[in-house]
Amino acid sequence: MATNTSITLGDHFERFIASQIASGRYNSRSEVIRAALRGMEEQERKAATIAMMKQSMEDIRAGRTRPAKAALRQIAEDLGLHLGR
């Protein structure tokens, strides 16, 4: 459900939004703002992935690992898949 929201951006961002519309890339202020928010969402996803990878590397360095076969079997079990032995 779409809602109207009032925000104050300042001259810099007002000019940036106007330039994006003038370039033809976007048709409205709303499109520019939605694109910016999608970019922020993507940054958050990437940051979460990087944090998870860093934690995984730390776990590996600390010896907190298990054989891949056992890990894959656990994943399959968690997904409700029954693999043959």
Rosetta silent file (secondary structure, phi, psi, omega in degrees, C-alpha in Angstrom):
SEQUENCE: MATNTSITLGDHFERFIASQIASGRYNSRSEVIRAALRGMEEQERKAATIAMMKQSMEDIRAGRTRPAKAALRQIAEDLGLHLGR
SCORE:     score description
SCORE:     0.000 S_00000001
   1 L     0.000  125.912 -179.406    0.000    0.000    0.000 S_00000001
   2 L   -80.925  139.614  175.227    1.484    3.327   -1.060 S_00000001
   3 L  -131.607  150.553  175.328    1.571    6.202    1.398 S_00000001
   4 L   -86.712  135.208  179.473    2.650    9.796    1.014 S_00000001
   5 L  -131.217  133.327  178.892    5.555   10.826    3.206 S_00000001
   6 L   -95.594  126.208  178.373    6.918   14.319    3.643 S_00000001
   7 L  -133.887  151.274  175.738   10.709   14.596    3.865 S_00000001
   8 L  -107.758  120.617 -174.167   13.176   17.468    3.854 S_00000001
   9 L  -103.743  -29.215 -175.002   16.195   16.717    1.684 S_00000001
  10 L    90.724  164.236 -174.064   18.109   19.962    1.359 S_00000001
  11 H   -60.422  -42.959 -177.632   19.423   21.668   -1.755 S_00000001
  12 H   -55.852  -53.059 -177.392   22.088   19.095   -2.610 S_00000001
  13 H   -72.464  -31.699  175.389   19.676   16.167   -2.832 S_00000001
  14 H   -60.434  -44.373  178.372   16.942   18.271   -4.434 S_00000001
  15 H   -65.774  -40.444  179.666   19.385   19.115   -7.242 S_00000001
  16 H   -61.969  -46.586  179.115   20.492   15.501   -7.499 S_00000001
  17 H   -60.485  -45.316  179.154   16.905   14.261   -7.807 S_00000001
  18 H   -60.238  -39.636 -179.766   16.152   16.920  -10.416 S_00000001
  19 H   -67.733  -35.529  178.307   19.242   15.890  -12.403 S_00000001
  20 H   -66.565  -39.525  177.687   18.198   12.235  -12.333 S_00000001
  21 H   -68.943  -43.508 -179.721   14.754   13.109  -13.667 S_00000001
  22 H   -62.551  -30.551 -179.640   16.235   15.467  -16.286 S_00000001
  23 L   -70.695  -16.000 -178.467   18.558   12.680  -17.467 S_00000001
  24 L    88.760   -3.673 -179.522   15.507   10.606  -18.350 S_00000001
  25 L   -69.249  -34.027  179.271   16.571    7.752  -16.125 S_00000001
  26 L  -127.318  153.254 -178.911   13.633    8.356  -13.785 S_00000001
  27 L   -99.584  -14.437 -176.591   10.197    9.822  -14.397 S_00000001
  28 L  -154.467  165.755  175.939    9.451   11.172  -10.938 S_00000001
  29 H   -60.684  -39.979 -179.698   10.864   12.090   -7.558 S_00000001
  30 H   -60.539  -41.349  178.733    9.238    8.960   -6.126 S_00000001
  31 H   -61.937  -40.907  179.561   11.094    6.738   -8.597 S_00000001
  32 H   -63.433  -46.102 -178.846   14.418    8.305   -7.593 S_00000001
  33 H   -64.334  -43.123  178.845   13.703    7.818   -3.883 S_00000001
  34 H   -62.129  -41.066  178.083   12.560    4.203   -4.390 S_00000001
  35 H   -62.343  -40.683  178.727   15.737    3.462   -6.374 S_00000001
  36 H   -63.613  -41.770  179.427   17.816    4.970   -3.571 S_00000001
  37 H   -67.322  -37.786  175.685   16.026    2.838   -0.981 S_00000001
  38 H   -62.187  -39.147  177.069   16.531   -0.298   -3.094 S_00000001
  39 H   -62.220  -40.456  177.387   20.235    0.572   -3.189 S_00000001
  40 H   -64.175  -41.676  177.738   20.275    0.861    0.594 S_00000001
  41 H   -59.895  -43.866  179.591   18.566   -2.527    0.896 S_00000001
  42 H   -62.513  -41.985  177.147   21.198   -4.069   -1.367 S_00000001
  43 H   -59.522  -42.141  179.412   23.988   -2.514    0.723 S_00000001
  44 H   -63.665  -42.424  178.209   22.439   -4.006    3.864 S_00000001
  45 H   -62.038  -43.983  179.482   22.237   -7.459    2.238 S_00000001
  46 H   -63.759  -42.527  179.613   25.874   -7.228    1.163 S_00000001
  47 H   -62.411  -40.423  178.897   26.970   -6.074    4.620 S_00000001
  48 H   -65.639  -40.622  178.472   25.120   -8.991    6.232 S_00000001
  49 H   -64.217  -43.943  178.722   26.727  -11.441    3.803 S_00000001
  50 H   -62.369  -42.976  178.755   30.189  -10.027    4.482 S_00000001
  51 H   -61.549  -41.111  179.240   29.623  -10.245    8.245 S_00000001
  52 H   -65.573  -40.612  178.972   28.521  -13.873    7.878 S_00000001
  53 H   -65.695  -41.068  177.973   31.580  -14.668    5.758 S_00000001
  54 H   -61.959  -42.520  178.553   33.891  -13.010    8.298 S_00000001
  55 H   -63.292  -40.572  178.713   32.307  -15.042   11.093 S_00000001
  56 H   -62.218  -43.581  178.839   32.731  -18.207    9.036 S_00000001
  57 H   -63.770  -39.227  177.539   36.409  -17.455    8.454 S_00000001
  58 H   -63.424  -42.373  178.175   36.868  -16.803   12.168 S_00000001
  59 H   -61.584  -42.087  179.400   35.181  -20.123   12.952 S_00000001
  60 H   -62.791  -47.314 -179.912   37.474  -21.923   10.496 S_00000001
  61 H   -61.000  -33.175 -178.565   40.594  -20.319   11.990 S_00000001
  62 L   -85.781   -0.733  178.475   39.413  -21.282   15.480 S_00000001
  63 L    82.126   13.056  179.060   38.801  -24.878   14.423 S_00000001
  64 L   -88.244   74.416 -178.550   35.037  -24.694   14.766 S_00000001
  65 L  -135.276  171.359  171.485   34.348  -26.850   11.723 S_00000001
  66 L  -148.617  162.810 -177.298   32.971  -30.229   10.806 S_00000001
  67 L   -58.181  143.188 -177.411   33.275  -32.444    7.741 S_00000001
  68 H   -58.013  -40.594 -177.975   31.389  -31.181    4.681 S_00000001
  69 H   -59.483  -43.780  179.435   29.497  -34.457    4.258 S_00000001
  70 H   -66.385  -40.533  179.803   28.047  -34.209    7.774 S_00000001
  71 H   -64.997  -42.824  179.570   27.169  -30.547    7.295 S_00000001
  72 H   -66.294  -37.743  176.294   25.417  -31.235    3.976 S_00000001
  73 H   -62.810  -40.740  178.851   23.469  -34.110    5.501 S_00000001
  74 H   -64.176  -42.050  178.103   22.318  -31.797    8.310 S_00000001
  75 H   -61.477  -46.412  179.236   21.221  -29.156    5.785 S_00000001
  76 H   -59.954  -43.212  178.651   19.297  -31.772    3.801 S_00000001
  77 H   -62.548  -43.806  179.014   17.657  -33.008    6.999 S_00000001
  78 H   -60.838  -30.993  179.565   16.742  -29.451    8.010 S_00000001
  79 L   -86.606   -0.765  179.386   15.099  -29.019    4.600 S_00000001
  80 L    80.357   19.112  178.415   13.148  -32.233    5.027 S_00000001
  81 L   -95.305  139.325 -179.829   15.118  -34.087    2.365 S_00000001
  82 L  -113.876  106.244 -178.784   15.977  -37.708    2.952 S_00000001
  83 L   -97.307  147.002  176.081   19.192  -38.678    1.236 S_00000001
  84 L   -69.987  154.851 -178.637   20.497  -42.205    0.995 S_00000001
  85 L   -78.117    0.000    0.000   23.599  -43.042    2.988 S_00000001
